[in-house]
Amino acid sequence: MKFRFATQDQSYADFASGLVLRSSPGKSAFPVRLSREMFEQGRALLPSDVADRGCAIYDPCCGAGYLMSCVGLLYGNDIASIAVSDIDPAAVALARANLELLTVEGANARDSGLHTLFRAHENPAHAQAIESARALRGRIVEPPPIVRWFIADARDAGTMRAQLIETPELVITDVPYGRMDRWVDGTGEVLEAETAIQAMLSALDALLSATGVVALATDSDLKVTHPAFERCRQFKIGKRRLTWLVHRGDRSPR
């Protein structure tokens, strides 16, 4: 069995990208079922005291923040804080808008905007979005996780350290791969995926808690290894490979 936790393929219609949650133009949304599996398997690899009190999670390649927003809506009671970052300022702006849906104020603002659109256009899609917004608002927990978003290159430990408030304990990220979504640096130069992932893991080695966990979604052909991490679990599904790595750190983050 590939899935250990999200064993039932449920309907996630209310999470549809572009309905209530915003989407990045030209990019597909990460499957909600896979985001559940990445979080739950990652949490199971954390020390029990960390998992029980609520972990600090981080996505250094957040794009529009769709993956982490879904995780926050599904597991808000199990998360102390959420941090996301991306090298693209436009993506971070979308991620902020999505993550604000984890708060009552943000959800109400989105609901008001959808009602305005419906009154202006009477589009059935807007009516459906209003119903989905109501369903997602019912998932909000009080108090919600602390949320932070910022612009950073996932390979740059210094910038990430300066912006992070909580030491990340669980990293969940869908790294760039494929024709439509490639690794780029600050100048827009396209990077080789395997080299970029190694650089990202080296940066996370300097940031993660000593018992931290990294859950990665990559191209199915890429097997991820790094000397600072032990690969515990992996499986392929379609064009993706999911990999869980446990930090080998025996020290506090540098």
N, C-alpha and C positions, 0 to 999 in steps of 0.2 A: 504494500500500500504506500503510494507516494505521499499522500496527505495523512498526517497524524492527528490533526485537529479540525481543519475545515473539510471534514470528510463528506459532508452533504453539499451538493452544488445548488445552493439556494438562489432565489431571485434577489438581485440587488438593484432593481429598477430605479429606486429612489436615489441611488448613488450615480446614476448615469451621467457621464461627463457632458457638460454643456447644458444640463437641465437646471440643477441648482448649483452644483459645483462647477466652477469655471474650468475651461479646457484651454490648452495651448494650441494655437492654430497649426494644423498639419501634423499633430502628434496624437497618437492613440492613448487612451487612458489605461493605466495599469489595472489588471483584473482584480476586483475586490477580494475574490476568494484567495488569490495568491498573497495579497497583502495581509489577510488574516493568518495564513499559514506562516508567513515570514515573521509576524509579530509573535504568534503563540509558540512556535518552535524556538525563537530567540529568547523569549521570556523563560521558557522551560530550562534553558541552558544557564540562566543567571543564578547566583546564589539565592536561596529561598528567602532570606531577609530582604534582599533588594526587590525581588518579585512581589513580595507581600506588601511592602510599603508603597509601591508604585515607582517605576523606573523613569530615569531621564533618557529620552530617546532623541535621536538626531538623524537627519537626512542631509548629507552634504551635496547631493545631486538632485535637488528637489523638483526642478522644473516648475510646473504650476502648483506644486504642493498637493496634488490629488491623492497620491499614495498615503501621505502622512495625515491628510485631512480625514480620509476614510478610517485609518487606524484610530485617530482621535475620537471620531464619532462612535466607533464600535467598541472601544476599550478605554473610554475616558476615566473610569474608576480605577484602572490599573496603571495609569500614567501620571507621574508627578509633573513632568515638563516635556515640551516638544520644541526642538530647535530645527530649523531648516535653512539651507543656504544653496546658492547657485551662482555661477559666474555671470549669468545673464540677468541684468536688472529688470527686464520686462517679465521674466519668469518669476522673479522674487515678488514683484508686484501682484501677480496672479496668485502666488502662494499665500501672500498676506490676506488677499480677499477670501480665499478658500478657508484658511485657518481661522478667520474671524467668525466662521459659521459654528465654531465650537463654543461660542459665547451667546448668551441670550440676546445681547445688544446686536451682535453681528447677524444672527439669524433673523431677528425682527427687521433689521434694515434690508436684508435680502428679500424677505417676504413682502415688505412694502414696495420695493422696486418691481417685483414680479406682478403685484396687483396693479401698479401703474401701467406696466406693459400690457396687461390683459385689458384694462379699461380703454387703452389707446387703440389696440389692434383686435381684440376679441379672438385671439389665436388659441385654438384648443391646446397647443403645446404649452402655452403660458398657464392655462388652467391646470394642466397636469403638473407643471413645475410648482405651482402653488400647493397642490396636494403633497408633493414630494417634500417640499420645504417644511410643511407641517410635520411630516413623519420624521424628518431628520432633526427638527427642533426637539422632538420628544426624546431624542438620544442624548441631549446635552446634560452634562452632570454639573452639579454645584458643590464646591467651586470647580471650575473647569481647570484642566492642566495649564500651567504657565506656558505661554507660547512666545517664541522669538524667531525672527526671520532676518537674514542679512545677506549681503553680496560677498561671495568668497570663491576662490578657486579651490576645489576639493583637494588639491595637492599642497596647499599652502597652510601648514600647521600654525604659523604665526598669526595670520589673519583670523583663522577659525578660533584659536585660543583667545584672542583679544575680544571676540564678539560673544563667545559662549559664556553663560552665567553658571550653568550646572555642568559638572563633569559628565559627559555622555556615558551611559551604561549599556545602551542598546542602540546600535546604528542599523537602520533599515534604509536601503537605497536601491533604486533601479538605475544602474549606470547607463550612460549613453552607449548605444550600439545600433548597428543597422544603417541603412542609407539615409533615413530621415532624421537621425539623431546621433550626431557624432561628438566625440570629445574635441573640444577646442580650448586654446589658451586665451589669455587676455587680448591677444592681437587678432583672434579669429583663426589662427593656424590650426589645422586639423591634426590631432594627435593619434598615435597608435594606441588602441584600446588597452592592450595588455600592459604596456609600459605605464600608461596613465593610471590604471588600477593599482599597479605596484606602488606608484608614487602616492596615491591616495591612502593606501593601507599604511605606508610609512608615516604619513602625516597623522593618521588615526592612532598609530602606536604611541605617539607623543601626547595624545589627547584623552584616550579612553581610560576608564577605570581599570585597575589591575585585573579585574574579573569580567571585563566588558565583553560583549558579543557583537559581531558584525553579521548581518544578514544581507546577502547580495543577490540581485537578479542581474544576470549577464547573458550574453549570447550563448547559445547551447553548446557551441564548440569550445568555449573557453573554460579551462580548469584553473581555478584560482588557488594559488599557494603564496605564502609569505612567511619568512622566518619568525616574525613576531606573533604569528597566529597559528593555532591548531585547527585544521579543517575537520569538523565533527560530522557534518551531514551535507548531502547534496542530492539533488535529483533534477532530471530534465523533464520539461513539459513543453511540448511544441517547440518553438524557437528559443525558449529561455532555459537557462540553468539557474536553479536556486542553490545557494551555498551558505552554510552557517560556519562562522569562524569564531573561535574563543581566543581571547587575548592571552598570551603567555606571560604577560607582565607580572612581576613579583614585587612591584614597587608602585608608588603613587605616580600619577602622570607628571611628566617633566614640566 
